[in-house]
Amino acid sequence: MDIRRKKVDEDWKTQIDKEKVKEEKEIQDAEHVNAAPALQHIVSIFATQALLNLGEMANPLTGQAGVDLVNAKFSIDTMEFLKEKTKGNLSGDEEKYLDTVLSELKMLYVRHAGTMSGV
């Protein structure tokens, strides 16, 4: 009977250890999900909106691409505003990323604006 009790105690301890490991992993996963947004995340939100409004991506709701230069310009201008307000506070990589995205979006905007005006 003493052997049986020892077996039960060991099984219980093993189960508790497994649950602790699982709980620690869930906490780590939750912390990762709740991490503060990085500049790249914020820029990608506005870049995605700009690409949608430039017709470079299909609208996920309609499946169709359409051009809306006013809203595309708003997204680009918002990123430009973000760049100005964060000047001197960005890492080299963040600054390069923001500059690259802005440059590419501005080129796309000019191309679409030229097409729309018949130039």
C-alpha positions, 0 to 999 in steps of 0.5 A: 500500500505504501508503494501505491501511495508513492506512485500516486504522489509521483503522478500528481507531482508530474502532472503539477510540473507539466501544468506549471510548464504549460502555464509559464508558456502561456504567460510568455505567449501573452506577454509577446502578444501584448508587447508594445508596438514597434515603429515598424508595426505602426508604419506598416499599418499606414503603408498598407492603407496607402497601398490599398488606396493606391490600388496596389492591393485588393480590398480584403472585403471586396476582393477588388482594387481601387484608387483613392488618391486623397486617402492614399495621400493622407496615409503618406502624409501621416507617415511624414508627420510621424517621421517629423515628430520622432526625428532624433528619437529613432534608431538607424534601422527605424529611420531607414525603414521609415524613409524607404517605405515613404520613398516607395509610397511617394513614387507609387503615388506620383505614378498613379497621380500622373496616370489619373491626370493623363500625364 
